[in-house]
Amino acid sequence: MMTDLLVHKGSAYKSPTQIARVITEQWLQDNMYCPSCDSTHLDPTTPGTKVYDFQCDSCEERYQLKAKSTKFGRKLTDSAYGPLKDAIEHDVAPSFFFLRYTRDAWKVLDLFTIPSHFFTINALEERRPLRKTARRSGWIGCNILLDRLPPDGWIEIIKDGSIRSPGAVRDEWRRFSFLRESTVRSRGWTSDVLTCVRKLGKSEFSLQEMYGFEEELRELHPRNRHIRPKIRQQLQVLRDKEVLRFLGRGRYMVRD
């Protein structure tokens, strides 16, 4: 895998956005393997395909690429709201690649992936429709709320130009693949509770500390009237999957 971007691929375009899109997509096609399986390459989807940019022919995992020259923050502008929302609700959401490059030297600085089983409706924010005077009047885009996803789902591939081994990347991917065994709603709860665990910022914590996120989780899941039992349930799921260890007397430890 190389970190140099193929600048000549964008020579046919004038828009900086189009140039960056063409160059980064070509780089991913030439250099990236599938994190979900042992396939050594990814194939681009047909131009105009909604939601997906690449697909693995071996495991059929689908990916969307988001690239920018600045660091990724808590919120990221994405494409149309409706298609991505439908994909999440019907359990066919893409996994994502997030690529940061330097425009002066055209090198890849950072690349991380977030598997589709971590994406939930709660990580999607509907934007206001475009004004009537806009060329695409009424079009509704969306934002991806990265801070609503647990850091466990952020799998680094390149960090500050340093490339990780494919084996290490795939091991991290498979650690939480059990989420695919549950429904979209159930995995959303697991992901949200795990995000709260990580917000505590320590290796050991208590059930009472997790109850401190009750209102936050109620806001994310307004239809559920039994937030505390749901927190206990999801802690048990994470314990059974060896993400957490139960220490007794309402205390848990993160198993890193």
C-alpha positions in Angstrom: 0.0 0.0 0.0 1.3 3.4 -1.0 0.4 6.8 0.5 1.0 8.8 -2.6 -2.1 10.0 -4.5 -2.3 9.8 -8.2 -2.6 13.5 -9.1 -2.7 13.0 -12.8 -6.1 11.3 -12.5 -7.7 14.6 -11.7 -6.2 16.5 -14.6 -9.4 16.4 -16.6 -11.4 18.3 -14.0 -11.5 21.9 -12.9 -13.5 21.7 -9.7 -11.2 21.2 -6.7 -13.9 18.9 -5.2 -14.2 16.8 -8.3 -10.4 16.6 -8.6 -10.0 15.4 -5.0 -12.9 12.9 -5.4 -11.4 11.3 -8.6 -7.9 11.1 -7.1 -8.9 9.6 -3.8 -11.3 7.1 -5.3 -8.6 5.9 -7.7 -6.1 5.6 -4.9 -8.5 3.5 -2.8 -9.2 1.3 -5.8 -5.5 0.8 -6.5 -4.4 0.3 -2.9 -7.1 -0.8 -0.5 -8.0 -4.4 0.4 -11.2 -5.6 2.0 -11.1 -5.2 5.9 -14.0 -7.6 6.2 -12.4 -10.7 4.5 -9.1 -11.8 2.9 -9.8 -10.2 -0.5 -6.9 -8.1 -1.7 -8.9 -5.6 -3.7 -12.2 -3.7 -3.9 -14.1 -2.9 -7.1 -15.8 0.5 -7.8 -19.5 0.5 -8.2 -21.2 1.8 -11.3 -21.2 5.6 -11.6 -24.3 7.1 -10.1 -24.9 4.2 -7.6 -26.5 5.6 -4.5 -24.8 5.2 -1.0 -22.1 2.8 -2.2 -18.7 3.6 -3.9 -17.0 0.2 -3.7 -17.8 -3.4 -3.2 -15.9 -6.6 -2.4 -16.7 -9.4 -4.8 -15.7 -12.0 -2.2 -17.8 -11.1 0.8 -20.1 -8.5 -0.9 -19.3 -5.9 1.8 -20.1 -2.4 0.4 -18.2 0.8 1.2 -18.6 4.5 0.9 -15.5 6.8 0.8 -15.4 10.1 2.5 -12.2 12.1 1.9 -11.0 15.6 3.0 -7.8 17.5 3.5 -8.6 18.5 7.1 -9.1 16.3 10.2 -12.5 14.6 10.7 -14.5 16.2 13.6 -17.6 15.2 15.4 -19.9 15.9 12.4 -19.4 15.1 8.7 -21.5 16.2 5.8 -22.7 13.3 3.6 -25.0 12.8 0.6 -28.8 12.5 0.4 -30.6 11.7 3.7 -33.3 9.4 2.4 -31.2 6.7 0.6 -28.8 6.3 3.5 -31.6 6.3 6.1 -33.4 3.5 4.1 -30.1 1.6 3.8 -29.6 1.6 7.6 -33.2 0.7 8.4 -33.1 -2.2 5.9 -29.8 -3.5 7.2 -27.9 -2.8 4.0 -25.9 0.3 5.1 -22.4 0.6 3.7 -19.2 0.5 5.8 -17.2 3.7 5.5 -13.7 4.7 4.7 -12.5 8.1 6.0 -9.4 9.3 4.2 -7.5 12.5 5.1 -4.9 13.7 2.6 -2.5 16.6 2.3 -3.3 18.8 -0.7 0.2 20.3 -1.1 2.0 17.0 -1.4 -1.0 14.8 -2.3 -0.3 12.1 0.3 -2.6 10.0 2.4 -2.1 11.0 6.1 -4.9 9.1 7.8 -7.3 6.3 6.7 -9.8 4.6 9.0 -12.8 2.5 8.5 -16.0 2.1 10.4 -18.0 -1.2 9.8 -21.6 -1.0 8.8 -22.7 -2.9 11.9 -21.8 0.2 14.0 -24.0 2.6 12.0 -27.4 3.4 13.4 -30.1 5.9 12.7 -28.9 7.8 15.8 -25.6 8.6 14.0 -27.5 10.2 11.1 -28.7 13.8 11.2 -31.2 15.2 8.7 -30.3 18.6 7.2 -32.7 21.3 6.2 -34.0 21.2 2.6 -32.3 23.4 0.1 -33.9 26.7 -0.5 -36.3 27.3 -3.3 -33.7 29.4 -5.1 -31.2 26.5 -5.1 -30.6 24.5 -8.2 -31.7 21.3 -6.4 -34.5 23.0 -4.5 -36.0 20.8 -1.7 -33.1 18.3 -1.7 -32.3 17.0 1.8 -28.8 16.0 2.7 -27.5 14.5 6.0 -24.7 14.7 8.5 -22.9 11.7 10.0 -22.5 12.2 13.7 -19.2 10.5 14.3 -19.2 11.3 18.0 -22.2 9.1 18.4 -20.3 6.1 17.3 -18.1 4.2 19.8 -14.3 4.5 19.3 -14.2 0.7 19.1 -15.7 1.1 15.6 -13.0 3.4 14.4 -10.4 1.0 12.9 -7.2 2.7 11.9 -5.5 1.6 8.6 -3.1 4.5 8.2 -2.2 6.9 11.0 0.0 9.9 10.4 1.3 8.2 7.3 2.2 4.9 9.1 0.5 1.9 7.6 -0.9 -0.9 9.9 -0.9 -4.5 8.9 -4.0 -5.9 7.2 -4.1 -8.7 9.8 -4.4 -6.2 12.7 -7.1 -4.3 10.8 -9.1 -7.4 10.2 -8.8 -8.6 13.7 -10.3 -5.4 15.0 -13.1 -5.6 12.4 -14.0 -9.1 13.4 -14.0 -8.4 17.1 -17.4 -6.7 16.8 -18.8 -8.7 13.9 -21.2 -10.3 16.4 -23.3 -7.1 16.1 -24.5 -8.4 12.7 -26.2 -11.3 14.3 -28.8 -8.9 16.0 -31.4 -6.7 14.6 -30.8 -3.1 13.5 -32.5 -1.8 16.6 -30.7 -4.1 19.0 -27.3 -3.3 17.6 -28.1 0.3 17.9 -28.6 -0.1 21.6 -25.4 -2.1 22.0 -23.5 0.6 20.1 -25.0 3.5 22.1 -24.3 1.8 25.4 -20.7 1.0 24.4 -20.4 4.7 23.4 -21.4 5.7 26.9 -19.0 3.2 28.4 -16.2 4.9 26.4 -17.3 8.3 27.5 -16.6 7.4 31.1 -12.9 7.2 30.0 -11.7 4.5 32.5 -11.1 0.8 32.5 -13.4 0.1 35.5 -16.8 1.5 36.1 -20.1 0.9 38.0 -23.6 0.3 37.0 -24.6 3.5 38.8 -22.2 5.5 36.6 -23.9 4.0 33.6 -27.3 5.1 34.9 -25.9 8.7 34.6 -26.5 8.3 30.8 -30.2 7.5 31.3 -31.5 10.8 30.0 -29.1 10.8 27.0 -30.2 7.3 26.0 -33.9 8.2 26.5 -33.4 11.0 24.0 -31.8 8.6 21.5 -34.5 5.9 22.1 -37.7 7.9 22.9 -40.0 4.8 22.4 -38.4 2.8 25.1 -39.7 3.4 28.6 -37.4 1.0 30.4 -34.0 2.6 30.0 -32.2 1.2 33.1 -33.2 -2.4 32.3 -32.0 -1.9 28.8 -28.6 -0.6 30.0 -28.2 -3.7 32.2 -29.2 -5.9 29.3 -26.6 -4.4 26.9 -23.9 -4.6 29.5 -24.6 -8.3 29.7 -24.4 -8.5 25.9 -21.0 -6.8 26.0 -19.9 -9.1 28.9 -21.0 -12.3 27.0 -19.0 -11.1 23.9 -15.9 -10.5 26.1 -15.9 -6.8 25.5 -16.5 -6.3 29.3 -15.8 -8.3 32.4 -18.2 -8.4 35.3 -16.4 -7.9 38.6 -19.4 -8.3 40.8 -21.5 -5.9 42.9 -22.4 -3.8 39.9 -18.9 -3.2 38.7 -17.4 -3.9 35.3 -14.0 -3.7 33.6 -13.3 -3.0 29.9 -11.3 -5.8 28.3 -8.8 -4.2 26.0 
